[in-house]
Amino acid sequence: MARRTMAQRRLRTALREDRRGVLAHLLSRSDRGVITHAERPLLRAHVEAELRDADDLRRTVNGQQKVIQRLGRQLDAAHDAIREAEQAADAAEQLRAYRAVEEQRNRIIAAGTIPAEWWTATAADRRATHIRAFLDEQTAHLDDPVPQHTGGNAEACPACTAHNPPYPFLCPAPSTPEQP
């Protein structure tokens, strides 16, 4: 692609503005029906020049859009490659950490300070303790009794205090019949 200097751009802009001024004048004369035979070829030449410029601009824009699309695809591929590399690095780090723990466990077992059975039992017990604590936390609310509607005034009903009942503040349960 040819690079244009600022002077060339200014010159092309000035020529385009002059041509458009002449076009506006010729079109206004044509609207009034007073265009001469000598002005008709001039009008045609200016219109053709504008059409050529418009076609050149369209070609340039299409080329730039194709370049942008190609660069976008390359950028997406680069992001995918980076993501894959990060995942591979994370997996390698996890494998290194696992192997380090395994080596340390094997050294401890080989030294005879802790028997191998105790190591595995302790890890299993720790996992079971964490699982029990998690389940207890998740099911703690299940032991609470469910409040029942008592009927009558909603402000005194334990089930109605959880939400704001509409006026006239009556509990939706049937009220107990009054004793005579």
C-alpha positions as CSV (number, residue, x, y, z in Angstrom):
1,M,0.0,0.0,0.0
2,A,1.4,3.4,-0.9
3,R,1.9,5.9,1.9
4,R,0.9,9.4,1.1
5,T,2.5,12.5,2.7
6,M,0.5,15.1,4.4
7,A,1.1,17.5,1.5
8,Q,-0.4,15.0,-1.0
9,R,-3.4,14.4,1.3
10,R,-4.0,18.2,1.6
11,L,-3.7,18.6,-2.2
12,R,-6.2,15.7,-2.8
13,T,-8.6,17.2,-0.2
14,A,-8.5,20.7,-1.9
15,L,-9.1,19.2,-5.4
16,R,-12.0,17.2,-4.0
17,E,-13.5,20.3,-2.4
18,D,-13.1,22.3,-5.6
19,R,-14.7,19.5,-7.6
20,R,-17.6,19.3,-5.3
21,G,-18.2,23.0,-5.4
22,V,-18.3,22.9,-9.2
23,L,-20.6,19.9,-9.0
24,A,-23.0,21.7,-6.7
25,H,-23.1,24.7,-9.0
26,L,-23.6,22.5,-12.2
27,L,-26.3,20.5,-10.5
28,S,-28.2,23.6,-9.4
29,R,-28.0,25.0,-13.0
30,S,-29.2,21.6,-14.2
31,D,-32.2,21.7,-11.8
32,R,-33.1,25.1,-13.3
33,G,-32.7,23.7,-16.8
34,V,-30.1,26.3,-17.9
35,I,-27.0,24.0,-18.2
36,T,-25.1,24.7,-21.5
37,H,-23.7,22.1,-23.9
38,A,-20.2,23.1,-22.7
39,E,-21.0,22.4,-19.1
40,R,-22.4,18.9,-19.7
41,P,-19.0,17.2,-20.3
42,L,-17.6,19.0,-17.2
43,L,-20.5,17.7,-15.1
44,R,-19.9,14.2,-16.4
45,A,-16.1,14.4,-15.7
46,H,-16.6,15.6,-12.2
47,V,-19.3,12.9,-11.4
48,E,-17.0,10.2,-12.9
49,A,-14.1,11.5,-10.7
50,E,-16.3,11.3,-7.6
51,L,-17.4,7.8,-8.5
52,R,-13.7,6.7,-9.0
53,D,-12.8,8.2,-5.6
54,A,-15.7,6.4,-4.0
55,D,-14.8,3.1,-5.6
56,D,-11.1,3.5,-4.4
57,L,-12.3,4.3,-0.9
58,R,-14.6,1.2,-0.9
59,R,-11.6,-1.0,-2.0
60,T,-9.4,0.5,0.7
61,V,-12.0,0.0,3.3
62,N,-12.6,-3.6,2.2
63,G,-8.9,-4.3,2.3
64,Q,-8.6,-2.8,5.8
65,Q,-11.6,-4.9,7.0
66,K,-10.0,-8.1,5.7
67,V,-6.7,-7.2,7.5
68,I,-8.6,-6.5,10.7
69,Q,-10.4,-9.8,10.5
70,R,-7.2,-11.6,9.9
71,L,-5.5,-9.9,12.8
72,G,-8.5,-10.7,15.0
73,R,-8.2,-14.4,14.1
74,Q,-4.5,-14.3,14.9
75,L,-5.2,-12.6,18.2
76,D,-7.8,-15.2,19.1
77,A,-5.3,-18.0,18.3
78,A,-2.7,-16.3,20.4
79,H,-5.1,-16.0,23.4
80,D,-5.9,-19.7,23.0
81,A,-2.2,-20.6,22.9
82,I,-1.6,-18.5,26.0
83,R,-4.5,-20.2,27.8
84,E,-3.3,-23.7,26.9
85,A,0.3,-22.8,28.1
86,E,-1.1,-21.5,31.4
87,Q,-3.1,-24.7,31.9
88,A,-0.1,-26.8,31.1
89,A,2.1,-24.8,33.5
90,D,-0.6,-25.2,36.3
91,A,-0.8,-28.9,35.7
92,A,3.0,-29.2,35.8
93,E,3.1,-27.2,39.0
94,Q,0.5,-29.5,40.6
95,L,2.4,-32.5,39.5
96,R,5.6,-31.1,41.0
97,A,3.9,-30.4,44.3
98,Y,2.3,-33.8,44.4
99,R,5.7,-35.5,43.7
100,A,7.3,-33.3,46.5
101,V,4.7,-34.5,49.0
102,E,5.1,-38.1,47.9
103,E,8.9,-37.8,48.2
104,Q,8.6,-36.3,51.7
105,R,6.1,-39.0,52.8
106,N,8.4,-41.7,51.4
107,R,11.4,-40.2,53.3
108,I,9.4,-40.2,56.6
109,I,8.3,-43.7,56.1
110,A,11.8,-44.9,55.1
111,A,13.2,-43.2,58.2
112,G,10.8,-45.2,60.3
113,T,9.6,-42.2,62.4
114,I,6.0,-42.8,61.3
115,P,4.6,-46.1,60.0
116,A,3.0,-46.1,56.5
117,E,-0.4,-47.2,57.9
118,W,-0.5,-44.2,60.3
119,W,0.2,-41.8,57.4
120,T,-2.7,-43.1,55.2
121,A,-5.1,-43.5,58.2
122,T,-4.3,-39.9,59.4
123,A,-5.0,-38.5,55.9
124,A,-8.2,-40.4,55.6
125,D,-9.3,-39.3,59.1
126,R,-8.6,-35.7,58.2
127,R,-10.6,-35.9,55.0
128,A,-13.5,-37.6,56.9
129,T,-13.4,-34.8,59.6
130,H,-13.5,-32.1,56.9
131,I,-16.4,-33.8,55.1
132,R,-18.3,-34.2,58.4
133,A,-17.8,-30.6,59.3
134,F,-19.0,-29.5,55.8
135,L,-22.1,-31.6,56.0
136,D,-22.9,-30.5,59.5
137,E,-22.6,-26.9,58.3
138,Q,-24.8,-27.5,55.3
139,T,-27.6,-29.3,57.2
140,A,-27.6,-27.3,60.5
141,H,-30.7,-25.5,59.5
142,L,-32.6,-28.8,59.0
143,D,-32.9,-29.4,62.7
144,D,-34.8,-26.2,63.4
145,P,-38.6,-26.8,63.9
146,V,-40.9,-25.4,61.2
147,P,-43.1,-22.7,62.7
148,Q,-46.9,-23.3,62.4
149,H,-49.6,-20.8,61.7
150,T,-51.8,-20.2,64.8
151,G,-54.6,-18.1,63.3
152,G,-55.9,-14.8,64.5
153,N,-53.5,-11.9,64.8
154,A,-50.5,-12.3,62.4
155,E,-48.2,-10.3,64.7
156,A,-48.5,-13.1,67.3
157,C,-48.2,-16.0,64.8
158,P,-44.6,-17.4,64.7
159,A,-45.0,-18.4,61.0
160,C,-46.3,-15.0,59.9
161,T,-43.4,-13.0,61.5
162,A,-41.0,-14.4,58.9
163,H,-42.8,-12.4,56.2
164,N,-44.9,-9.2,56.3
165,P,-48.5,-10.2,55.9
166,P,-50.9,-7.8,54.1
167,Y,-53.3,-5.6,56.0
168,P,-55.4,-6.4,58.1
169,F,-52.6,-8.5,59.6
170,L,-54.5,-11.7,59.9
171,C,-52.8,-15.2,60.0
172,P,-54.0,-17.4,57.1
173,A,-54.6,-20.4,59.3
174,P,-58.1,-20.8,60.7
175,S,-58.5,-19.3,64.1
176,T,-59.4,-21.5,67.0
177,P,-63.1,-21.3,67.9
178,E,-63.8,-19.4,71.1
179,Q,-65.0,-21.5,74.1
180,P,-68.5,-20.5,75.5
